[in-house]
Amino acid sequence: MTLFELIAQLPSRYTHADRKKDFPIERSRAIIETLSPSEHAGVKQVEFTDGQAVVTFTSGETREFGPGSEFLKIRDALSAFFTADDGFTAITGINYIDGVRIYFSNGDISHLRPSGNAPEFRNYAIANTPERARKIVEIGLRKIIPAMAEKFA
């Protein structure tokens, strides 16, 4: 099998991105800081399984954390914004490289991050359809990011 044939067998994924303009940098930072672990430095990725948080650090170390850990509290806080009413499923992971990238059980991804050089807050999405990718970004910019700014900043 050629590489081209192998790639052709992969499922289609679609991306979309946009930004909330005129969004104060301080508010962006406050959102990211609130959604990031403060008790443990160097967190790269968190995966949630069976009431546990499996945390991979930038050092390569992996550790498990149970109920009451800050990782599960962050997941629960995010779940209050990314709701089933808006088509989101259970949060299965969070990646902290370059912002906060949230993984959902249906394969959707929402990546939140401040702009590096402008007063903007960005939302990138990956989904199984182009419509869903656009919807994730639209909900993020119209509803989720403003609600987070009100609560966290």
Buried (B, 14 or more C-beta within 10 A) or exposed (E): EEEEEEEEEEEEEBBBEBBBEEBBBEBBEBBBEBBBBEEBEEBBBBBBEEEBBBBBBEEEEEEEBEEEBBBBEBBEBBBEBBEEEBBBEEBBBBBBEEBBBBBBEEBBBBBBBBBEEEBBBBBBBBBBEEEBBBBBBBBBBEEBBBEBBEEBB
